[in-house]
Amino acid sequence: MPRLRIHVQIEGLLSVHAVRAVWTALTAVPGVHHAEVSMKGAVLETDGPIDRPLLDACLDHAGVRVVNITVEKGSLPVL
């Protein structure tokens, strides 16, 4: 299955500590191979579609909320 790049717009990233908590939460989501988190949101590399309720629950635990999710067209090569 080709990998996907998913952009997650997140509300509540107000500090470096929040960014770290979100990174930790995202790496626990099954299928997420890489998470790049900044104050603007996150970019995920995944095996395929992610379980939205599980993603919401993990990020809620980190104290933030998903505003929008966008999946890039195409796929990433598996190296």
PyMOL Python script that loads the backbone (N, CA, C, O; Angstrom):
from pymol import cmd

cmd.read_pdbstr("""\
ATOM      1  N   MET A   1       0.848  -1.179   0.000  1.00  0.00           N
ATOM      2  CA  MET A   1       0.000   0.000   0.000  1.00  0.00           C
ATOM      3  C   MET A   1       0.892   1.240   0.000  1.00  0.00           C
ATOM      4  O   MET A   1       1.849   1.302   0.772  1.00  0.00           O
ATOM      5  N   PRO A   2       0.604   2.217  -0.838  1.00  0.00           N
ATOM      6  CA  PRO A   2       1.440   3.425  -0.875  1.00  0.00           C
ATOM      7  C   PRO A   2       1.237   4.283   0.367  1.00  0.00           C
ATOM      8  O   PRO A   2       0.155   4.322   0.952  1.00  0.00           O
ATOM      9  N   ARG A   3       2.294   4.959   0.743  1.00  0.00           N
ATOM     10  CA  ARG A   3       2.196   5.859   1.893  1.00  0.00           C
ATOM     11  C   ARG A   3       1.497   7.145   1.498  1.00  0.00           C
ATOM     12  O   ARG A   3       1.539   7.569   0.343  1.00  0.00           O
ATOM     13  N   LEU A   4       0.852   7.757   2.482  1.00  0.00           N
ATOM     14  CA  LEU A   4       0.158   9.029   2.284  1.00  0.00           C
ATOM     15  C   LEU A   4       0.825  10.110   3.110  1.00  0.00           C
ATOM     16  O   LEU A   4       1.425   9.837   4.150  1.00  0.00           O
ATOM     17  N   ARG A   5       0.712  11.339   2.637  1.00  0.00           N
ATOM     18  CA  ARG A   5       1.136  12.497   3.425  1.00  0.00           C
ATOM     19  C   ARG A   5      -0.141  13.243   3.787  1.00  0.00           C
ATOM     20  O   ARG A   5      -0.889  13.683   2.914  1.00  0.00           O
ATOM     21  N   ILE A   6      -0.375  13.377   5.084  1.00  0.00           N
ATOM     22  CA  ILE A   6      -1.603  13.973   5.599  1.00  0.00           C
ATOM     23  C   ILE A   6      -1.252  15.234   6.392  1.00  0.00           C
ATOM     24  O   ILE A   6      -0.423  15.199   7.301  1.00  0.00           O
ATOM     25  N   HIS A   7      -1.901  16.349   6.031  1.00  0.00           N
ATOM     26  CA  HIS A   7      -1.715  17.621   6.733  1.00  0.00           C
ATOM     27  C   HIS A   7      -2.851  17.787   7.728  1.00  0.00           C
ATOM     28  O   HIS A   7      -4.023  17.688   7.367  1.00  0.00           O
ATOM     29  N   VAL A   8      -2.500  18.038   8.977  1.00  0.00           N
ATOM     30  CA  VAL A   8      -3.490  18.175  10.046  1.00  0.00           C
ATOM     31  C   VAL A   8      -3.385  19.581  10.621  1.00  0.00           C
ATOM     32  O   VAL A   8      -2.359  19.950  11.193  1.00  0.00           O
ATOM     33  N   GLN A   9      -4.447  20.361  10.466  1.00  0.00           N
ATOM     34  CA  GLN A   9      -4.504  21.696  11.066  1.00  0.00           C
ATOM     35  C   GLN A   9      -5.008  21.520  12.495  1.00  0.00           C
ATOM     36  O   GLN A   9      -6.053  20.913  12.728  1.00  0.00           O
ATOM     37  N   ILE A  10      -4.246  22.060  13.449  1.00  0.00           N
ATOM     38  CA  ILE A  10      -4.528  21.816  14.864  1.00  0.00           C
ATOM     39  C   ILE A  10      -4.723  23.139  15.597  1.00  0.00           C
ATOM     40  O   ILE A  10      -3.960  24.087  15.409  1.00  0.00           O
ATOM     41  N   GLU A  11      -5.745  23.186  16.424  1.00  0.00           N
ATOM     42  CA  GLU A  11      -6.017  24.356  17.264  1.00  0.00           C
ATOM     43  C   GLU A  11      -5.514  24.066  18.672  1.00  0.00           C
ATOM     44  O   GLU A  11      -5.775  22.996  19.221  1.00  0.00           O
ATOM     45  N   GLY A  12      -4.787  25.027  19.259  1.00  0.00           N
ATOM     46  CA  GLY A  12      -4.329  24.873  20.634  1.00  0.00           C
ATOM     47  C   GLY A  12      -2.833  24.692  20.768  1.00  0.00           C
ATOM     48  O   GLY A  12      -2.341  24.452  21.871  1.00  0.00           O
ATOM     49  N   LEU A  13      -2.090  24.800  19.665  1.00  0.00           N
ATOM     50  CA  LEU A  13      -0.630  24.694  19.726  1.00  0.00           C
ATOM     51  C   LEU A  13      -0.059  26.059  20.115  1.00  0.00           C
ATOM     52  O   LEU A  13       0.339  26.851  19.261  1.00  0.00           O
ATOM     53  N   LEU A  14      -0.031  26.307  21.404  1.00  0.00           N
ATOM     54  CA  LEU A  14       0.349  27.624  21.898  1.00  0.00           C
ATOM     55  C   LEU A  14       1.744  27.679  22.492  1.00  0.00           C
ATOM     56  O   LEU A  14       2.213  28.755  22.863  1.00  0.00           O
ATOM     57  N   SER A  15       2.420  26.531  22.589  1.00  0.00           N
ATOM     58  CA  SER A  15       3.753  26.517  23.186  1.00  0.00           C
ATOM     59  C   SER A  15       4.567  25.358  22.621  1.00  0.00           C
ATOM     60  O   SER A  15       4.037  24.459  21.968  1.00  0.00           O
ATOM     61  N   VAL A  16       5.859  25.404  22.889  1.00  0.00           N
ATOM     62  CA  VAL A  16       6.747  24.324  22.484  1.00  0.00           C
ATOM     63  C   VAL A  16       6.352  23.042  23.209  1.00  0.00           C
ATOM     64  O   VAL A  16       6.478  21.951  22.654  1.00  0.00           O
ATOM     65  N   HIS A  17       5.884  23.167  24.421  1.00  0.00           N
ATOM     66  CA  HIS A  17       5.463  21.990  25.184  1.00  0.00           C
ATOM     67  C   HIS A  17       4.251  21.322  24.525  1.00  0.00           C
ATOM     68  O   HIS A  17       4.150  20.095  24.502  1.00  0.00           O
ATOM     69  N   ALA A  18       3.335  22.133  23.992  1.00  0.00           N
ATOM     70  CA  ALA A  18       2.170  21.585  23.296  1.00  0.00           C
ATOM     71  C   ALA A  18       2.603  20.871  22.015  1.00  0.00           C
ATOM     72  O   ALA A  18       2.072  19.811  21.684  1.00  0.00           O
ATOM     73  N   VAL A  19       3.559  21.444  21.302  1.00  0.00           N
ATOM     74  CA  VAL A  19       4.076  20.814  20.084  1.00  0.00           C
ATOM     75  C   VAL A  19       4.664  19.447  20.418  1.00  0.00           C
ATOM     76  O   VAL A  19       4.411  18.471  19.711  1.00  0.00           O
ATOM     77  N   ARG A  20       5.431  19.375  21.470  1.00  0.00           N
ATOM     78  CA  ARG A  20       6.042  18.098  21.882  1.00  0.00           C
ATOM     79  C   ARG A  20       4.972  17.082  22.303  1.00  0.00           C
ATOM     80  O   ARG A  20       5.072  15.902  21.969  1.00  0.00           O
ATOM     81  N   ALA A  21       3.962  17.536  23.028  1.00  0.00           N
ATOM     82  CA  ALA A  21       2.880  16.640  23.451  1.00  0.00           C
ATOM     83  C   ALA A  21       2.114  16.103  22.239  1.00  0.00           C
ATOM     84  O   ALA A  21       1.728  14.935  22.220  1.00  0.00           O
ATOM     85  N   VAL A  22       1.896  16.940  21.241  1.00  0.00           N
ATOM     86  CA  VAL A  22       1.205  16.515  20.022  1.00  0.00           C
ATOM     87  C   VAL A  22       2.064  15.513  19.258  1.00  0.00           C
ATOM     88  O   VAL A  22       1.551  14.507  18.770  1.00  0.00           O
ATOM     89  N   TRP A  23       3.357  15.776  19.151  1.00  0.00           N
ATOM     90  CA  TRP A  23       4.255  14.839  18.469  1.00  0.00           C
ATOM     91  C   TRP A  23       4.207  13.471  19.152  1.00  0.00           C
ATOM     92  O   TRP A  23       4.111  12.440  18.485  1.00  0.00           O
ATOM     93  N   THR A  24       4.273  13.469  20.460  1.00  0.00           N
ATOM     94  CA  THR A  24       4.223  12.215  21.214  1.00  0.00           C
ATOM     95  C   THR A  24       2.895  11.496  20.973  1.00  0.00           C
ATOM     96  O   THR A  24       2.877  10.281  20.778  1.00  0.00           O
ATOM     97  N   ALA A  25       1.793  12.233  20.983  1.00  0.00           N
ATOM     98  CA  ALA A  25       0.477  11.632  20.761  1.00  0.00           C
ATOM     99  C   ALA A  25       0.362  11.064  19.347  1.00  0.00           C
ATOM    100  O   ALA A  25      -0.180   9.974  19.164  1.00  0.00           O
ATOM    101  N   LEU A  26       0.861  11.786  18.351  1.00  0.00           N
ATOM    102  CA  LEU A  26       0.740  11.339  16.966  1.00  0.00           C
ATOM    103  C   LEU A  26       1.573  10.100  16.680  1.00  0.00           C
ATOM    104  O   LEU A  26       1.160   9.248  15.893  1.00  0.00           O
ATOM    105  N   THR A  27       2.715   9.987  17.293  1.00  0.00           N
ATOM    106  CA  THR A  27       3.550   8.815  17.047  1.00  0.00           C
ATOM    107  C   THR A  27       2.947   7.546  17.656  1.00  0.00           C
ATOM    108  O   THR A  27       3.386   6.439  17.345  1.00  0.00           O
ATOM    109  N   ALA A  28       1.955   7.703  18.513  1.00  0.00           N
ATOM    110  CA  ALA A  28       1.275   6.547  19.110  1.00  0.00           C
ATOM    111  C   ALA A  28       0.114   6.054  18.250  1.00  0.00           C
ATOM    112  O   ALA A  28      -0.434   4.984  18.515  1.00  0.00           O
ATOM    113  N   VAL A  29      -0.273   6.822  17.218  1.00  0.00           N
ATOM    114  CA  VAL A  29      -1.389   6.437  16.358  1.00  0.00           C
ATOM    115  C   VAL A  29      -0.918   5.346  15.394  1.00  0.00           C
ATOM    116  O   VAL A  29       0.058   5.555  14.674  1.00  0.00           O
ATOM    117  N   PRO A  30      -1.584   4.191  15.361  1.00  0.00           N
ATOM    118  CA  PRO A  30      -1.175   3.109  14.453  1.00  0.00           C
ATOM    119  C   PRO A  30      -1.165   3.570  12.991  1.00  0.00           C
ATOM    120  O   PRO A  30      -2.095   4.229  12.527  1.00  0.00           O
ATOM    121  N   GLY A  31      -0.104   3.211  12.284  1.00  0.00           N
ATOM    122  CA  GLY A  31       0.017   3.571  10.875  1.00  0.00           C
ATOM    123  C   GLY A  31       0.802   4.836  10.617  1.00  0.00           C
ATOM    124  O   GLY A  31       1.179   5.099   9.475  1.00  0.00           O
ATOM    125  N   VAL A  32       1.063   5.634  11.651  1.00  0.00           N
ATOM    126  CA  VAL A  32       1.841   6.865  11.477  1.00  0.00           C
ATOM    127  C   VAL A  32       3.318   6.506  11.564  1.00  0.00           C
ATOM    128  O   VAL A  32       3.794   6.039  12.599  1.00  0.00           O
ATOM    129  N   HIS A  33       4.040   6.730  10.463  1.00  0.00           N
ATOM    130  CA  HIS A  33       5.470   6.428  10.431  1.00  0.00           C
ATOM    131  C   HIS A  33       6.318   7.629  10.811  1.00  0.00           C
ATOM    132  O   HIS A  33       7.402   7.477  11.373  1.00  0.00           O
ATOM    133  N   HIS A  34       5.827   8.820  10.505  1.00  0.00           N
ATOM    134  CA  HIS A  34       6.599  10.029  10.781  1.00  0.00           C
ATOM    135  C   HIS A  34       5.617  11.168  11.030  1.00  0.00           C
ATOM    136  O   HIS A  34       4.606  11.291  10.339  1.00  0.00           O
ATOM    137  N   ALA A  35       5.921  11.990  12.015  1.00  0.00           N
ATOM    138  CA  ALA A  35       5.098  13.163  12.307  1.00  0.00           C
ATOM    139  C   ALA A  35       6.010  14.369  12.450  1.00  0.00           C
ATOM    140  O   ALA A  35       6.961  14.361  13.231  1.00  0.00           O
ATOM    141  N   GLU A  36       5.704  15.398  11.687  1.00  0.00           N
ATOM    142  CA  GLU A  36       6.436  16.666  11.774  1.00  0.00           C
ATOM    143  C   GLU A  36       5.442  17.697  12.303  1.00  0.00           C
ATOM    144  O   GLU A  36       4.457  18.020  11.639  1.00  0.00           O
ATOM    145  N   VAL A  37       5.707  18.206  13.496  1.00  0.00           N
ATOM    146  CA  VAL A  37       4.751  19.088  14.163  1.00  0.00           C
ATOM    147  C   VAL A  37       5.382  20.462  14.354  1.00  0.00           C
ATOM    148  O   VAL A  37       6.540  20.577  14.757  1.00  0.00           O
ATOM    149  N   SER A  38       4.602  21.505  14.059  1.00  0.00           N
ATOM    150  CA  SER A  38       5.029  22.888  14.286  1.00  0.00           C
ATOM    151  C   SER A  38       3.858  23.630  14.936  1.00  0.00           C
ATOM    152  O   SER A  38       2.808  23.042  15.195  1.00  0.00           O
ATOM    153  N   MET A  39       4.045  24.896  15.191  1.00  0.00           N
ATOM    154  CA  MET A  39       2.981  25.686  15.807  1.00  0.00           C
ATOM    155  C   MET A  39       1.778  25.844  14.868  1.00  0.00           C
ATOM    156  O   MET A  39       0.701  26.249  15.306  1.00  0.00           O
ATOM    157  N   LYS A  40       1.954  25.530  13.589  1.00  0.00           N
ATOM    158  CA  LYS A  40       0.873  25.657  12.608  1.00  0.00           C
ATOM    159  C   LYS A  40       0.067  24.375  12.444  1.00  0.00           C
ATOM    160  O   LYS A  40      -1.062  24.416  11.955  1.00  0.00           O
ATOM    161  N   GLY A  41       0.628  23.240  12.844  1.00  0.00           N
ATOM    162  CA  GLY A  41      -0.068  21.972  12.674  1.00  0.00           C
ATOM    163  C   GLY A  41       0.914  20.836  12.511  1.00  0.00           C
ATOM    164  O   GLY A  41       2.042  20.901  12.998  1.00  0.00           O
ATOM    165  N   ALA A  42       0.476  19.780  11.817  1.00  0.00           N
ATOM    166  CA  ALA A  42       1.319  18.597  11.671  1.00  0.00           C
ATOM    167  C   ALA A  42       1.212  18.039  10.261  1.00  0.00           C
ATOM    168  O   ALA A  42       0.193  18.181   9.585  1.00  0.00           O
ATOM    169  N   VAL A  43       2.298  17.401   9.840  1.00  0.00           N
ATOM    170  CA  VAL A  43       2.316  16.658   8.593  1.00  0.00           C
ATOM    171  C   VAL A  43       2.681  15.225   8.962  1.00  0.00           C
ATOM    172  O   VAL A  43       3.700  14.974   9.605  1.00  0.00           O
ATOM    173  N   LEU A  44       1.832  14.294   8.545  1.00  0.00           N
ATOM    174  CA  LEU A  44       2.027  12.889   8.884  1.00  0.00           C
ATOM    175  C   LEU A  44       2.350  12.083   7.635  1.00  0.00           C
ATOM    176  O   LEU A  44       1.813  12.349   6.560  1.00  0.00           O
ATOM    177  N   GLU A  45       3.216  11.113   7.778  1.00  0.00           N
ATOM    178  CA  GLU A  45       3.422  10.113   6.741  1.00  0.00           C
ATOM    179  C   GLU A  45       2.842   8.821   7.303  1.00  0.00           C
ATOM    180  O   GLU A  45       3.260   8.340   8.356  1.00  0.00           O
ATOM    181  N   THR A  46       1.867   8.267   6.576  1.00  0.00           N
ATOM    182  CA  THR A  46       1.137   7.100   7.068  1.00  0.00           C
ATOM    183  C   THR A  46       1.089   5.988   6.031  1.00  0.00           C
ATOM    184  O   THR A  46       1.371   6.205   4.852  1.00  0.00           O
ATOM    185  N   ASP A  47       0.724   4.785   6.492  1.00  0.00           N
ATOM    186  CA  ASP A  47       0.532   3.644   5.600  1.00  0.00           C
ATOM    187  C   ASP A  47      -0.699   3.822   4.722  1.00  0.00           C
ATOM    188  O   ASP A  47      -0.753   3.307   3.605  1.00  0.00           O
ATOM    189  N   GLY A  48      -1.658   4.529   5.214  1.00  0.00           N
ATOM    190  CA  GLY A  48      -2.924   4.715   4.507  1.00  0.00           C
ATOM    191  C   GLY A  48      -3.801   5.626   5.340  1.00  0.00           C
ATOM    192  O   GLY A  48      -3.308   6.342   6.211  1.00  0.00           O
ATOM    193  N   PRO A  49      -5.087   5.605   5.082  1.00  0.00           N
ATOM    194  CA  PRO A  49      -5.998   6.442   5.876  1.00  0.00           C
ATOM    195  C   PRO A  49      -5.859   6.126   7.373  1.00  0.00           C
ATOM    196  O   PRO A  49      -5.640   4.979   7.761  1.00  0.00           O
ATOM    197  N   ILE A  50      -5.991   7.153   8.188  1.00  0.00           N
ATOM    198  CA  ILE A  50      -5.884   6.958   9.632  1.00  0.00           C
ATOM    199  C   ILE A  50      -7.272   6.964  10.260  1.00  0.00           C
ATOM    200  O   ILE A  50      -8.219   7.522   9.705  1.00  0.00           O
ATOM    201  N   ASP A  51      -7.370   6.346  11.404  1.00  0.00           N
ATOM    202  CA  ASP A  51      -8.626   6.260  12.145  1.00  0.00           C
ATOM    203  C   ASP A  51      -8.897   7.627  12.783  1.00  0.00           C
ATOM    204  O   ASP A  51      -8.251   7.999  13.763  1.00  0.00           O
ATOM    205  N   ARG A  52      -9.851   8.367  12.223  1.00  0.00           N
ATOM    206  CA  ARG A  52     -10.120   9.732  12.680  1.00  0.00           C
ATOM    207  C   ARG A  52     -10.536   9.794  14.155  1.00  0.00           C
ATOM    208  O   ARG A  52     -10.033  10.653  14.879  1.00  0.00           O
ATOM    209  N   PRO A  53     -11.431   8.923  14.629  1.00  0.00           N
ATOM    210  CA  PRO A  53     -11.783   8.991  16.054  1.00  0.00           C
ATOM    211  C   PRO A  53     -10.575   8.745  16.972  1.00  0.00           C
ATOM    212  O   PRO A  53     -10.458   9.369  18.026  1.00  0.00           O
ATOM    213  N   LEU A  54      -9.687   7.841  16.570  1.00  0.00           N
ATOM    214  CA  LEU A  54      -8.486   7.582  17.364  1.00  0.00           C
ATOM    215  C   LEU A  54      -7.549   8.786  17.334  1.00  0.00           C
ATOM    216  O   LEU A  54      -6.975   9.153  18.359  1.00  0.00           O
ATOM    217  N   LEU A  55      -7.392   9.402  16.157  1.00  0.00           N
ATOM    218  CA  LEU A  55      -6.572  10.613  16.041  1.00  0.00           C
ATOM    219  C   LEU A  55      -7.131  11.725  16.927  1.00  0.00           C
ATOM    220  O   LEU A  55      -6.386  12.375  17.661  1.00  0.00           O
ATOM    221  N   ASP A  56      -8.442  11.938  16.853  1.00  0.00           N
ATOM    222  CA  ASP A  56      -9.074  12.969  17.687  1.00  0.00           C
ATOM    223  C   ASP A  56      -8.873  12.687  19.175  1.00  0.00           C
ATOM    224  O   ASP A  56      -8.608  13.605  19.951  1.00  0.00           O
ATOM    225  N   ALA A  57      -8.997  11.431  19.571  1.00  0.00           N
ATOM    226  CA  ALA A  57      -8.835  11.059  20.982  1.00  0.00           C
ATOM    227  C   ALA A  57      -7.402  11.291  21.447  1.00  0.00           C
ATOM    228  O   ALA A  57      -7.184  11.808  22.543  1.00  0.00           O
ATOM    229  N   CYS A  58      -6.427  10.917  20.628  1.00  0.00           N
ATOM    230  CA  CYS A  58      -5.015  11.123  20.997  1.00  0.00           C
ATOM    231  C   CYS A  58      -4.685  12.602  21.134  1.00  0.00           C
ATOM    232  O   CYS A  58      -4.004  13.010  22.074  1.00  0.00           O
ATOM    233  N   LEU A  59      -5.170  13.401  20.192  1.00  0.00           N
ATOM    234  CA  LEU A  59      -4.874  14.833  20.249  1.00  0.00           C
ATOM    235  C   LEU A  59      -5.655  15.525  21.362  1.00  0.00           C
ATOM    236  O   LEU A  59      -5.168  16.489  21.952  1.00  0.00           O
ATOM    237  N   ASP A  60      -6.857  15.044  21.651  1.00  0.00           N
ATOM    238  CA  ASP A  60      -7.617  15.580  22.780  1.00  0.00           C
ATOM    239  C   ASP A  60      -6.859  15.334  24.083  1.00  0.00           C
ATOM    240  O   ASP A  60      -6.830  16.187  24.970  1.00  0.00           O
ATOM    241  N   HIS A  61      -6.254  14.167  24.183  1.00  0.00           N
ATOM    242  CA  HIS A  61      -5.449  13.839  25.367  1.00  0.00           C
ATOM    243  C   HIS A  61      -4.249  14.785  25.491  1.00  0.00           C
ATOM    244  O   HIS A  61      -3.799  15.085  26.597  1.00  0.00           O
ATOM    245  N   ALA A  62      -3.733  15.254  24.336  1.00  0.00           N
ATOM    246  CA  ALA A  62      -2.608  16.203  24.340  1.00  0.00           C
ATOM    247  C   ALA A  62      -3.074  17.637  24.570  1.00  0.00           C
ATOM    248  O   ALA A  62      -2.248  18.542  24.682  1.00  0.00           O
ATOM    249  N   GLY A  63      -4.386  17.854  24.641  1.00  0.00           N
ATOM    250  CA  GLY A  63      -4.920  19.184  24.951  1.00  0.00           C
ATOM    251  C   GLY A  63      -5.157  20.074  23.745  1.00  0.00           C
ATOM    252  O   GLY A  63      -5.248  21.293  23.886  1.00  0.00           O
ATOM    253  N   VAL A  64      -5.259  19.478  22.549  1.00  0.00           N
ATOM    254  CA  VAL A  64      -5.504  20.254  21.335  1.00  0.00           C
ATOM    255  C   VAL A  64      -6.663  19.643  20.562  1.00  0.00           C
ATOM    256  O   VAL A  64      -7.186  18.592  20.932  1.00  0.00           O
ATOM    257  N   ARG A  65      -7.063  20.325  19.469  1.00  0.00           N
ATOM    258  CA  ARG A  65      -8.216  19.877  18.695  1.00  0.00           C
ATOM    259  C   ARG A  65      -7.896  19.949  17.210  1.00  0.00           C
ATOM    260  O   ARG A  65      -7.272  20.906  16.749  1.00  0.00           O
ATOM    261  N   VAL A  66      -8.326  18.930  16.455  1.00  0.00           N
ATOM    262  CA  VAL A  66      -8.158  18.913  14.996  1.00  0.00           C
ATOM    263  C   VAL A  66      -9.176  19.862  14.380  1.00  0.00           C
ATOM    264  O   VAL A  66     -10.369  19.781  14.671  1.00  0.00           O
ATOM    265  N   VAL A  67      -8.693  20.768  13.521  1.00  0.00           N
ATOM    266  CA  VAL A  67      -9.564  21.700  12.821  1.00  0.00           C
ATOM    267  C   VAL A  67      -9.870  21.180  11.420  1.00  0.00           C
ATOM    268  O   VAL A  67     -11.012  21.235  10.965  1.00  0.00           O
ATOM    269  N   ASN A  68      -8.837  20.672  10.737  1.00  0.00           N
ATOM    270  CA  ASN A  68      -9.000  20.223   9.360  1.00  0.00           C
ATOM    271  C   ASN A  68      -7.932  19.190   9.026  1.00  0.00           C
ATOM    272  O   ASN A  68      -6.816  19.245   9.544  1.00  0.00           O
ATOM    273  N   ILE A  69      -8.284  18.250   8.157  1.00  0.00           N
ATOM    274  CA  ILE A  69      -7.328  17.259   7.668  1.00  0.00           C
ATOM    275  C   ILE A  69      -7.358  17.286   6.147  1.00  0.00           C
ATOM    276  O   ILE A  69      -8.426  17.255   5.536  1.00  0.00           O
ATOM    277  N   THR A  70      -6.163  17.344   5.538  1.00  0.00           N
ATOM    278  CA  THR A  70      -6.037  17.332   4.087  1.00  0.00           C
ATOM    279  C   THR A  70      -5.044  16.252   3.696  1.00  0.00           C
ATOM    280  O   THR A  70      -3.943  16.183   4.243  1.00  0.00           O
ATOM    281  N   VAL A  71      -5.435  15.410   2.751  1.00  0.00           N
ATOM    282  CA  VAL A  71      -4.552  14.356   2.253  1.00  0.00           C
ATOM    283  C   VAL A  71      -3.976  14.824   0.925  1.00  0.00           C
ATOM    284  O   VAL A  71      -4.716  15.224   0.026  1.00  0.00           O
ATOM    285  N   GLU A  72      -2.641  14.773   0.804  1.00  0.00           N
ATOM    286  CA  GLU A  72      -1.992  15.161  -0.452  1.00  0.00           C
ATOM    287  C   GLU A  72      -2.348  14.173  -1.542  1.00  0.00           C
ATOM    288  O   GLU A  72      -2.483  12.975  -1.291  1.00  0.00           O
ATOM    289  N   LYS A  73      -2.500  14.682  -2.755  1.00  0.00           N
ATOM    290  CA  LYS A  73      -2.733  13.822  -3.912  1.00  0.00           C
ATOM    291  C   LYS A  73      -1.451  13.058  -4.214  1.00  0.00           C
ATOM    292  O   LYS A  73      -0.355  13.567  -3.978  1.00  0.00           O
ATOM    293  N   GLY A  74      -1.576  11.859  -4.728  1.00  0.00           N
ATOM    294  CA  GLY A  74      -0.385  11.051  -5.041  1.00  0.00           C
ATOM    295  C   GLY A  74       0.046  10.265  -3.835  1.00  0.00           C
ATOM    296  O   GLY A  74      -0.670  10.179  -2.837  1.00  0.00           O
ATOM    297  N   SER A  75       1.232   9.688  -3.937  1.00  0.00           N
ATOM    298  CA  SER A  75       1.741   8.891  -2.831  1.00  0.00           C
ATOM    299  C   SER A  75       3.237   9.067  -2.715  1.00  0.00           C
ATOM    300  O   SER A  75       3.887   9.570  -3.631  1.00  0.00           O
ATOM    301  N   LEU A  76       3.776   8.656  -1.596  1.00  0.00           N
ATOM    302  CA  LEU A  76       5.206   8.718  -1.354  1.00  0.00           C
ATOM    303  C   LEU A  76       5.823   7.364  -1.678  1.00  0.00           C
ATOM    304  O   LEU A  76       5.210   6.328  -1.424  1.00  0.00           O
ATOM    305  N   PRO A  77       7.015   7.362  -2.230  1.00  0.00           N
ATOM    306  CA  PRO A  77       7.661   6.066  -2.486  1.00  0.00           C
ATOM    307  C   PRO A  77       8.086   5.418  -1.173  1.00  0.00           C
ATOM    308  O   PRO A  77       8.457   6.107  -0.223  1.00  0.00           O
ATOM    309  N   VAL A  78       8.029   4.110  -1.130  1.00  0.00           N
ATOM    310  CA  VAL A  78       8.490   3.364   0.029  1.00  0.00           C
ATOM    311  C   VAL A  78       9.967   3.056  -0.203  1.00  0.00           C
ATOM    312  O   VAL A  78      10.329   2.398  -1.178  1.00  0.00           O
ATOM    313  N   LEU A  79      10.803   3.533   0.692  1.00  0.00           N
ATOM    314  CA  LEU A  79      12.247   3.338   0.531  1.00  0.00           C
ATOM    315  C   LEU A  79      12.748   2.223   1.422  1.00  0.00           C
ATOM    316  O   LEU A  79      13.941   1.919   1.418  1.00  0.00           O
TER     317      LEU A  79
END
""", "prot")
cmd.dss("prot")
cmd.show_as("cartoon", "prot")
cmd.util.cbc("prot")
cmd.orient("prot")
